[in-house]
């Protein structure tokens, strides 16, 4: 199960425990257009995972390698308010950082493929296009935070 599908499962599971009048919400993105960029970033991450899954099922010798250092992120915590509303403690910047790492690792794994397929090109192009957009969302929310660029080098968001 991919990390994106784990988050989707977490969201779906959260909805199961809501009272009939409860509402589950995710914290709203901070910048204009962030919501759309994050949604498209999730689609791109899914495309990358699909391309990798195709290689794993069709090539017994394929091993998806991780680019080090790996920047692991925890899943969002559920916050229950007094009125039984459930919020996921997951800001747009946190989601962007999570997707940045997923795309970075996916790009690294797909670049190591011996025999690229047509979907690899689509997945890689989307990942390379959306990674800097996700970095911008992350940096806008938390200036000065460390991240790893697409070559695996430590970088820091500009301070305000």
N, C-alpha and C positions, 0 to 999 in steps of 0.2 A: 504494500500500500504506500503510495507516494505521500509526501508531507502535505501537499495540497489537498489530496483526498482525505487525509487525517483531519485537517481543519474542517473540511466540509462535513465529515462524520461528526466532529465535535459540535458543530453548529446544529446539525440535525438532531443530535442527541440532546442538546440543550433545550430544543423546542419540545421534546417529549415530556420534560419535567415542569412545564409551565402550567399554572392554573388556567382555567378557561378564560380569565380576563387578563392574564399576563402577557407581556410583550417582550420579545427578545430583540435587542438592538446591538449593533456594533458601533463603536465610536465613529463619528463621521470624519472623513478626510479634511485636512485643514486648508488646502489650497484649491483654487478653481481648477477643475479638470482632473484633480487627483483621483477621484472615484473612477472615472473612465480609464485612466492610465493603469490603475491597479487592477481593474477588471480585465483589461487587455493583457496586462502582465501575467495574470493567472492563466489566461488562455494560452499565451506563449509558453509558460512553464509546463502546462499540460501537453502541448505539442512536443516539447523537448522530451518529456517523459515517455510519450507515445513512440517517438523515434528511437529512444533507447530501448524500450520494451521490444520493439520490432527486431532490433539487433540481438537482444538476448534470446528471443525465441527462435530466430532463424540462423544464428551463428553460435554454435556450441563453444567456440573459442573466444567469443567476445567477453571481455571483462571491463565493466565501467569503472574507471579509476577516479579517485578523488584528487582534487588539486589541493595541496597543502600550502598554507595552513587552512584548516576548515573552520568556518565561522558559524558555529552551531547556535541556533536560537530556540528558545522554549516556546511552546504553544501558549496561546492566550489563556488567562485565568478567567473564570466566570465570576462576575460580581452580582450578588442578589441584593436588590434594593428593598426597602421597607414595604413598598407596595407590590412586592413579588415580581417586579420587572427584572429581567436578567440582562446585564451588559457584559460584553466580552471586553476585557481589558486589553485592547488591541488597536492601537492608533494607526493612522495611515503610514507614519514613519516606520513603525515596527513591522507592518505588513510589507512595506517596500524593502526593508532590510532583509526580511525573510525571503522574498522573491528574488532579490539581488543575488543572494547566496545560491539559491536553487538554480538560477539561470547561469551563474558563473560555473557551478559544478557541471551542469548539463553541457555547456559550451565545451568545457575541458574534455568531458567524456566523448562527445560527438566528434571533436577534432581528432581523437585518437582512433577513430574507426578506419579500418583498413580499406573497406569497400563502401564508400558513401552511397546512399540511395537518394532518390528524389525528395523524400520527405525530410531528410537531414538538412538539405539546403534551406527549405522553408523554416524549419525549427531554428537553425543557426542564424538565419537572417533576422527573424523575429526577436530572438534572444539578444543579439547584438544591438538591435534597434531600441529595445525597451530597457535594457540594463541601465544606460545613462539616465533615462527618464525616471526610473525607480530610484537611482542614486540621488537625483535632484530632490525628490520628495523626501527621502530620508534626511538629506542634509538641511533642507528647509526646516524640518521639524527639530532636529538636534544638531546644531552647529558644533564643529570640533570633534564629532564622533569618528572613531576608527572604522574603516572598512577595508576589504581587500579588492583590488582592481581585477580586471579580467586576466591579467598576467600573474595574479597571486601576490602582488606587492602591496604592503601595508600603505594605506593612504588615510588622510584625515579630511573631513569636510571643512570648508573654510569657516573660520570663526566670524561671528557677526561684528 
